[in-house]
Amino acid sequence: MSITKDSVLKALSKVNDPDLHKDLVSLKMVKEIEISGNDIKVNIQLTTPACPLKDKIKDDCVTAIKSEIPEANKISVNMDAKVVSNNNIPDRSILPGVKNTIAVASGKGGVGKSTVAVNLAVALAKQGAKVGLIDADIYGPSIPLMLGLTEKPQIFQDPNSEKMLPLESYGVKLMSIGFLIEDDSPVIWRGPMASGAIKQFMTDVNWGELDYLFFDMPPGTGDIQLTLVQTIPLTGSVIVTTPQEVSLIDAKKGLKMFSRVNVPVFGIIENMSYFIAPDTGNRYEIFGSGGGEKLALELETKFLGGIPIDPRIRVGGDKGKPIVFDIPESEEAKIITGIAQNLAAQISINNQVSLSANIEIDLGN
């Protein structure tokens, strides 16, 4: 009996995406099937190039085809990705080429929020995603230093408009107020001016096509932060905290701020989780332990992961060399990459739920 595309589809209909909890055929992830004699080649299109379970899905496809089609000889499964857009962004005209917008926030300063934002962005760019980053921390724009950028943005002109071009480093496009002021000049602005600047970074910058655009938010939950989250058309947010109680209390406030304006929180990232002494290998939980995980459980959101204390992370930030790029084989870089993959998975899940809800509404009408 000859092998048919229908028999291959039948086999792949038994393979589920572990995050989206639906089979690959229903999710329309099977994009191409080629059959040559008893050899089968399929192309699977994932919802993010940073899918943390890519290898499992690939192995499951091979296993399912072998089980359904015993006479199959060589089975090749190619994986690519197309990031899904969020359908619930209020104003698509502001960032028309951007599929997902994510705020990286903290209830208080000093938790390493900007360091986390930079390394998340670089980690996703390394995996093949198109990534941008807006330094929305107007009063403390540190990200140009962390990405090793000192130039000024160029102006892009087309027949209809004049826009700035974001600078790029490690595959990440960046815009920051730090590019437009002198290094030692303080930014002394009231809230409306700060939020107005961020809006200009969205409307007056040529971002092109992006899968993910991160916003490194100012710390805190005051008027400026609230104005910004109401101004930015957000897909969702992540909260950065440390294990200590005072940080967790403020992280709760941050989560409630996003809840107040109906912005989903994709999860909590715990920074400075622990320290491994390089000479003895002993683990020290300097700021306590398990706080971020307990908080995520209490607030019914995901715990995306904990990042240990490592001087190389700080040194990388000071030198403009993020650890996920500079020392990718380090345990810390692998942990951050895993967190970035978990975040990408949560964004895909959120978008799938949003898409399903919109389909149900259309069917209801």
Kinemage of the C-alpha trace (Angstrom):
@kinemage 1
@onewidth
@group {chain A} dominant
@subgroup {mainchain}
@vectorlist {calphas} color= white
{ca met a 1} P 0.000 0.000 0.000
{ca ser a 2} L 1.354 3.401 -0.980
{ca ile a 3} L 1.851 6.111 1.623
{ca thr a 4} L -0.491 9.108 1.278
{ca lys a 5} L -0.557 12.609 2.716
{ca asp a 6} L -3.825 11.741 4.464
{ca ser a 7} L -2.151 8.864 6.307
{ca val a 8} L 0.673 11.178 7.402
{ca leu a 9} L -1.851 13.785 8.570
{ca lys a 10} L -3.706 11.103 10.484
{ca ala a 11} L -0.481 10.208 12.276
{ca leu a 12} L 0.371 13.826 13.061
{ca ser a 13} L -3.142 14.453 14.376
{ca lys a 14} L -2.075 12.290 17.338
{ca val a 15} L 0.799 14.654 18.213
{ca asn a 16} L -0.071 17.424 20.641
{ca asp a 17} L 1.695 20.715 21.208
{ca pro a 18} L 2.454 20.323 24.948
{ca asp a 19} L 1.888 24.028 25.644
{ca leu a 20} L -1.212 24.631 23.532
{ca his a 21} L -2.781 21.222 24.355
{ca lys a 22} L -4.061 20.658 20.829
{ca asp a 23} L -2.845 18.461 18.016
{ca leu a 24} L -0.565 19.817 15.303
{ca val a 25} L -3.119 19.310 12.532
{ca ser a 26} L -5.891 21.225 14.348
{ca leu a 27} L -3.415 23.990 15.111
{ca lys a 28} L -2.490 24.110 11.387
{ca met a 29} L 1.171 23.624 12.192
{ca val a 30} L 1.684 21.007 9.466
{ca lys a 31} L 2.704 23.122 6.490
{ca glu a 32} L 4.150 20.666 4.002
{ca ile a 33} L 4.288 16.915 3.399
{ca glu a 34} L 6.541 15.326 0.797
{ca ile a 35} L 6.425 11.598 0.005
{ca ser a 36} L 9.058 9.866 -2.095
{ca gly a 37} L 8.517 6.121 -2.200
{ca asn a 38} L 8.582 5.142 1.466
{ca asp a 39} L 10.464 8.265 2.561
{ca ile a 40} L 8.468 10.993 4.294
{ca lys a 41} L 9.426 14.619 4.818
{ca val a 42} L 7.209 17.000 6.810
{ca asn a 43} L 7.524 20.653 7.735
{ca ile a 44} L 6.133 21.756 11.110
{ca gln a 45} L 5.661 25.463 11.805
{ca leu a 46} L 5.803 26.338 15.509
{ca thr a 47} L 4.405 29.498 17.109
{ca thr a 48} L 7.831 30.690 18.280
{ca pro a 49} L 11.440 29.912 17.328
{ca ala a 50} L 12.124 29.785 21.084
{ca cys a 51} L 9.775 26.867 21.691
{ca pro a 52} L 11.181 25.067 24.767
{ca leu a 53} L 9.702 21.722 23.681
{ca lys a 54} L 10.810 21.790 20.051
{ca asp a 55} L 12.837 18.582 20.315
{ca lys a 56} L 10.011 16.715 22.047
{ca ile a 57} L 7.517 17.709 19.344
{ca lys a 58} L 9.959 16.581 16.657
{ca asp a 59} L 10.526 13.199 18.342
{ca asp a 60} L 6.774 12.754 18.860
{ca cys a 61} L 6.170 13.366 15.136
{ca val a 62} L 8.673 10.673 14.150
{ca thr a 63} L 7.228 8.214 16.677
{ca ala a 64} L 3.633 8.856 15.540
{ca ile a 65} L 4.477 8.383 11.850
{ca lys a 66} L 6.362 5.158 12.557
{ca ser a 67} L 3.446 3.849 14.595
{ca glu a 68} L 0.772 4.778 12.035
{ca ile a 69} L 2.833 3.941 8.934
{ca pro a 70} L 5.118 0.947 9.724
{ca glu a 71} L 6.326 0.719 6.128
{ca ala a 72} L 7.805 4.265 6.319
{ca asn a 73} L 11.556 4.265 5.730
{ca lys a 74} L 13.344 7.586 6.198
{ca ile a 75} L 11.345 10.183 8.186
{ca ser a 76} L 12.543 13.809 8.143
{ca val a 77} L 10.867 16.448 10.312
{ca asn a 78} L 11.898 20.034 9.636
{ca met a 79} L 10.930 22.695 12.156
{ca asp a 80} L 10.515 26.394 11.538
{ca ala a 81} L 8.428 29.041 13.276
{ca lys a 82} L 6.067 31.915 12.693
{ca val a 83} L 5.244 33.979 15.756
{ca val a 84} L 1.531 34.591 16.162
{ca ser a 85} L 0.233 38.132 16.651
{ca asn a 86} L -1.870 39.050 19.623
{ca asn a 87} L -5.371 39.993 18.497
{ca asn a 88} L -6.332 41.997 21.579
{ca ile a 89} L -3.819 44.852 21.288
{ca pro a 90} L -6.106 47.921 21.486
{ca asp a 91} L -4.467 50.117 18.829
{ca arg a 92} L -2.706 48.317 15.981
{ca ser a 93} L -1.907 51.606 14.214
{ca ile a 94} L 0.732 52.547 16.805
{ca leu a 95} L 3.022 49.573 16.151
{ca pro a 96} L 1.642 47.971 12.978
{ca gly a 97} L 4.598 45.637 12.331
{ca val a 98} L 4.958 44.408 15.919
{ca lys a 99} L 3.291 41.111 16.814
{ca asn a 100} L 3.698 41.109 20.605
{ca thr a 101} L 4.549 43.788 23.181
{ca ile a 102} L 5.782 42.837 26.639
{ca ala a 103} L 6.421 45.079 29.646
{ca val a 104} L 9.228 44.027 31.973
{ca ala a 105} L 8.344 45.580 35.319
{ca ser a 106} L 9.217 45.527 38.998
{ca gly a 107} L 7.480 46.893 42.058
{ca lys a 108} L 10.731 48.429 43.277
{ca gly a 109} L 14.189 49.346 42.056
{ca gly a 110} L 17.357 47.371 42.585
{ca val a 111} L 16.057 43.950 41.537
{ca gly a 112} L 17.958 43.779 38.223
{ca lys a 113} L 14.965 44.410 35.995
{ca ser a 114} L 16.937 46.041 33.173
{ca thr a 115} L 19.565 43.286 33.230
{ca val a 116} L 16.805 40.699 32.951
{ca ala a 117} L 15.078 42.608 30.126
{ca val a 118} L 18.315 42.841 28.105
{ca asn a 119} L 19.203 39.177 28.502
{ca leu a 120} L 15.654 38.009 27.691
{ca ala a 121} L 15.665 40.078 24.498
{ca val a 122} L 19.116 38.840 23.425
{ca ala a 123} L 18.217 35.223 24.263
{ca leu a 124} L 15.129 35.328 22.025
{ca ala a 125} L 17.056 37.059 19.223
{ca lys a 126} L 19.706 34.307 19.396
{ca gln a 127} L 16.957 31.727 18.858
{ca gly a 128} L 15.871 33.417 15.637
{ca ala a 129} L 13.121 35.794 16.777
{ca lys a 130} L 12.902 39.398 15.579
{ca val a 131} L 13.220 41.400 18.795
{ca gly a 132} L 13.093 45.049 19.828
{ca leu a 133} L 13.558 46.794 23.169
{ca ile a 134} L 12.335 50.197 24.325
{ca asp a 135} L 14.127 51.633 27.338
{ca ala a 136} L 11.039 53.077 29.032
{ca asp a 137} L 12.966 53.752 32.245
{ca ile a 138} L 13.193 57.445 31.359
{ca tyr a 139} L 14.901 58.514 34.574
{ca gly a 140} L 17.541 55.771 34.587
{ca pro a 141} L 18.259 54.744 30.976
{ca ser a 142} L 20.940 52.090 31.479
{ca ile a 143} L 20.247 49.752 28.574
{ca pro a 144} L 22.477 51.510 25.985
{ca leu a 145} L 25.425 50.722 28.292
{ca met a 146} L 24.280 47.113 28.761
{ca leu a 147} L 24.125 46.588 24.993
{ca gly a 148} L 27.354 48.462 24.280
{ca leu a 149} L 25.741 51.221 22.225
{ca thr a 150} L 26.973 54.830 22.183
{ca glu a 151} L 25.894 56.112 18.752
{ca lys a 152} L 22.962 58.389 18.007
{ca pro a 153} L 19.900 57.165 16.067
{ca gln a 154} L 19.781 57.963 12.353
{ca ile a 155} L 16.782 59.497 10.621
{ca phe a 156} L 14.864 57.385 8.121
{ca gln a 157} L 12.947 59.303 5.456
{ca asp a 158} L 10.245 58.024 3.179
{ca pro a 159} L 7.776 59.977 1.012
{ca asn a 160} L 5.214 60.170 3.811
{ca ser a 161} L 7.159 60.532 7.060
{ca glu a 162} L 10.440 61.063 8.841
{ca lys a 163} L 11.314 58.532 11.544
{ca met a 164} L 14.267 57.530 13.677
{ca leu a 165} L 15.956 54.200 13.079
{ca pro a 166} L 16.531 52.135 16.220
{ca leu a 167} L 20.095 51.115 16.927
{ca glu a 168} L 20.863 47.397 16.905
{ca ser a 169} L 23.101 45.202 19.041
{ca tyr a 170} L 23.235 41.402 19.430
{ca gly a 171} L 20.254 41.143 17.077
{ca val a 172} L 18.079 43.422 19.234
{ca lys a 173} L 16.740 46.762 17.998
{ca leu a 174} L 16.849 49.418 20.736
{ca met a 175} L 15.525 52.896 21.408
{ca ser a 176} L 16.348 54.804 24.589
{ca ile a 177} L 16.233 58.347 25.903
{ca gly a 178} L 19.884 57.660 26.742
{ca phe a 179} L 20.696 58.072 23.042
{ca leu a 180} L 19.268 61.586 23.004
{ca ile a 181} L 20.813 63.141 26.137
{ca glu a 182} L 24.349 63.599 27.445
{ca asp a 183} L 25.627 60.833 29.700
{ca asp a 184} L 25.767 63.028 32.804
{ca ser a 185} L 22.516 64.944 32.176
{ca pro a 186} L 19.610 64.147 34.517
{ca val a 187} L 16.134 63.764 33.032
{ca ile a 188} L 13.955 66.138 35.027
{ca trp a 189} L 10.494 65.579 33.577
{ca arg a 190} L 7.001 65.318 34.932
{ca gly a 191} L 4.889 62.232 34.225
{ca pro a 192} L 3.121 63.451 31.051
{ca met a 193} L 6.466 64.322 29.431
{ca ala a 194} L 7.861 60.883 30.247
{ca ser a 195} L 4.860 59.027 28.857
{ca gly a 196} L 4.895 61.332 25.818
{ca ala a 197} L 8.502 60.366 25.115
{ca ile a 198} L 7.644 56.668 25.255
{ca lys a 199} L 4.758 57.217 22.843
{ca gln a 200} L 7.195 58.906 20.461
{ca phe a 201} L 9.478 55.881 20.712
{ca met a 202} L 6.539 53.882 19.352
{ca thr a 203} L 5.128 56.253 16.736
{ca asp a 204} L 8.264 58.087 15.544
{ca val a 205} L 10.617 55.102 15.238
{ca asn a 206} L 10.768 52.774 12.251
{ca trp a 207} L 10.655 49.391 14.019
{ca gly a 208} L 9.827 47.317 10.956
{ca glu a 209} L 8.618 43.771 11.552
{ca leu a 210} L 9.126 42.430 15.084
{ca asp a 211} L 7.987 39.241 16.808
{ca tyr a 212} L 8.539 40.675 20.287
{ca leu a 213} L 8.989 44.262 21.478
{ca phe a 214} L 10.034 44.555 25.139
{ca phe a 215} L 9.506 47.637 27.283
{ca asp a 216} L 11.915 48.047 30.197
{ca met a 217} L 9.567 49.867 32.564
{ca pro a 218} L 10.522 52.318 35.327
{ca pro a 219} L 10.474 50.669 38.771
{ca gly a 220} L 7.464 51.213 41.002
{ca thr a 221} L 3.714 51.457 40.599
{ca gly a 222} L 3.046 55.193 40.731
{ca asp a 223} L 1.315 57.576 38.362
{ca ile a 224} L 4.028 57.435 35.696
{ca gln a 225} L 3.968 53.638 35.554
{ca leu a 226} L 0.167 53.561 35.419
{ca thr a 227} L 0.123 56.173 32.646
{ca leu a 228} L 2.658 54.176 30.649
{ca val a 229} L 0.807 50.868 30.846
{ca gln a 230} L -2.349 52.672 29.749
{ca thr a 231} L -0.470 54.312 26.858
{ca ile a 232} L 1.438 51.286 25.560
{ca pro a 233} L -0.639 48.747 23.593
{ca leu a 234} L 0.564 45.729 25.599
{ca thr a 235} L 0.187 42.025 24.883
{ca gly a 236} L 1.231 41.298 28.456
{ca ser a 237} L 3.874 41.736 31.126
{ca val a 238} L 6.392 39.977 33.358
{ca ile a 239} L 7.286 40.920 36.924
{ca val a 240} L 10.901 40.782 38.129
{ca thr a 241} L 11.473 40.325 41.855
{ca thr a 242} L 14.017 39.008 44.340
{ca pro a 243} L 13.308 36.405 47.037
{ca gln a 244} L 13.242 38.839 49.963
{ca glu a 245} L 9.903 39.762 51.509
{ca val a 246} L 10.079 43.508 50.857
{ca ser a 247} L 10.587 42.878 47.135
{ca leu a 248} L 7.736 40.353 47.021
{ca ile a 249} L 5.341 42.846 48.608
{ca asp a 250} L 6.165 45.381 45.900
{ca ala a 251} L 5.936 42.715 43.186
{ca lys a 252} L 2.323 42.091 44.272
{ca lys a 253} L 1.602 45.781 43.744
{ca gly a 254} L 3.076 45.588 40.255
{ca leu a 255} L 0.915 42.622 39.344
{ca lys a 256} L -2.210 44.346 40.668
{ca met a 257} L -1.361 47.441 38.623
{ca phe a 258} L -1.418 45.393 35.423
{ca ser a 259} L -4.585 43.644 36.527
{ca arg a 260} L -6.220 47.028 37.030
{ca val a 261} L -5.679 47.936 33.360
{ca asn a 262} L -6.508 44.417 32.066
{ca val a 263} L -2.957 43.544 30.983
{ca pro a 264} L -2.121 39.831 31.397
{ca val a 265} L 0.896 38.912 33.522
{ca phe a 266} L 2.779 36.083 31.801
{ca gly a 267} L 4.702 35.233 34.931
{ca ile a 268} L 7.226 36.098 37.608
{ca ile a 269} L 11.009 35.997 37.257
{ca glu a 270} L 13.038 35.759 40.441
{ca asn a 271} L 16.439 37.437 40.149
{ca met a 272} L 19.322 36.938 42.627
{ca ser a 273} L 17.756 33.634 43.666
{ca tyr a 274} L 20.908 32.148 45.151
{ca phe a 275} L 24.695 32.225 44.967
{ca ile a 276} L 27.021 29.322 44.200
{ca ala a 277} L 30.464 29.856 45.742
{ca pro a 278} L 33.010 29.244 42.954
{ca asp a 279} L 35.643 27.826 45.341
{ca thr a 280} L 33.452 25.344 47.255
{ca gly a 281} L 30.356 24.898 45.095
{ca asn a 282} L 28.202 25.588 48.148
{ca arg a 283} L 24.831 27.218 47.548
{ca tyr a 284} L 23.893 30.294 49.579
{ca glu a 285} L 20.378 31.761 49.528
{ca ile a 286} L 21.397 35.291 50.463
{ca phe a 287} L 17.975 36.894 50.060
{ca gly a 288} L 15.876 33.915 51.178
{ca ser a 289} L 14.433 31.144 49.054
{ca gly a 290} L 11.317 30.207 47.121
{ca gly a 291} L 9.685 33.622 47.391
{ca gly a 292} L 9.052 34.112 43.677
{ca glu a 293} L 7.606 30.630 43.282
{ca lys a 294} L 5.279 31.071 46.268
{ca leu a 295} L 4.185 34.469 44.991
{ca ala a 296} L 3.375 33.060 41.547
{ca leu a 297} L 1.295 30.329 43.187
{ca glu a 298} L -0.508 32.823 45.406
{ca leu a 299} L -1.277 35.197 42.534
{ca glu a 300} L -2.166 32.390 40.101
{ca thr a 301} L 0.472 33.181 37.528
{ca lys a 302} L 3.469 31.281 36.166
{ca phe a 303} L 6.869 31.121 37.811
{ca leu a 304} L 9.105 31.532 34.770
{ca gly a 305} L 12.333 30.768 36.620
{ca gly a 306} L 15.003 31.946 39.056
{ca ile a 307} L 18.312 33.546 38.060
{ca pro a 308} L 21.281 33.041 40.417
{ca ile a 309} L 23.686 35.754 41.522
{ca asp a 310} L 26.826 35.711 39.407
{ca pro a 311} L 29.365 38.551 39.109
{ca arg a 312} L 29.708 37.746 35.396
{ca ile a 313} L 26.119 38.925 34.816
{ca arg a 314} L 26.977 42.304 36.358
{ca val a 315} L 30.305 42.516 34.521
{ca gly a 316} L 28.563 41.711 31.231
{ca gly a 317} L 26.116 44.552 31.815
{ca asp a 318} L 28.899 47.036 32.595
{ca lys a 319} L 30.905 46.002 29.540
{ca gly a 320} L 27.964 45.858 27.136
{ca lys a 321} L 28.239 42.078 26.727
{ca pro a 322} L 25.090 40.257 27.947
{ca ile a 323} L 25.962 36.900 29.504
{ca val a 324} L 23.597 34.941 27.224
{ca phe a 325} L 25.719 36.096 24.281
{ca asp a 326} L 29.153 36.407 25.847
{ca ile a 327} L 29.227 33.192 27.920
{ca pro a 328} L 26.393 31.096 26.410
{ca glu a 329} L 27.737 27.843 27.883
{ca ser a 330} L 27.489 29.143 31.475
{ca glu a 331} L 24.775 27.740 33.718
{ca glu a 332} L 23.379 31.257 34.241
{ca ala a 333} L 23.064 31.873 30.482
{ca lys a 334} L 21.280 28.531 30.060
{ca ile a 335} L 18.873 29.416 32.887
{ca ile a 336} L 18.056 32.805 31.350
{ca thr a 337} L 17.578 31.203 27.928
{ca gly a 338} L 15.172 28.711 29.517
{ca ile a 339} L 13.231 31.582 31.106
{ca ala a 340} L 13.037 33.347 27.723
{ca gln a 341} L 11.694 30.131 26.178
{ca asn a 342} L 9.124 29.787 28.975
{ca leu a 343} L 8.033 33.372 28.374
{ca ala a 344} L 7.712 32.787 24.607
{ca ala a 345} L 5.582 29.710 25.359
{ca gln a 346} L 3.296 31.723 27.646
{ca ile a 347} L 2.871 34.388 24.958
{ca ser a 348} L 1.909 31.694 22.422
{ca ile a 349} L -0.584 30.177 24.884
{ca asn a 350} L -2.105 33.598 25.570
{ca asn a 351} L -2.422 34.332 21.854
{ca gln a 352} L -3.984 30.933 21.150
{ca val a 353} L -6.581 31.495 23.894
{ca ser a 354} L -7.268 34.960 22.487
{ca leu a 355} L -7.636 33.569 18.959
{ca ser a 356} L -9.996 30.800 20.127
{ca ala a 357} L -12.119 33.316 22.039
{ca asn a 358} L -12.403 35.557 18.975
{ca ile a 359} L -13.408 32.584 16.806
{ca glu a 360} L -16.131 31.652 19.302
{ca ile a 361} L -17.420 35.219 19.295
{ca asp a 362} L -17.530 35.250 15.484
{ca leu a 363} L -19.369 31.923 15.449
{ca gly a 364} L -21.779 33.255 18.048
{ca asn a 365} L -22.613 36.206 15.835
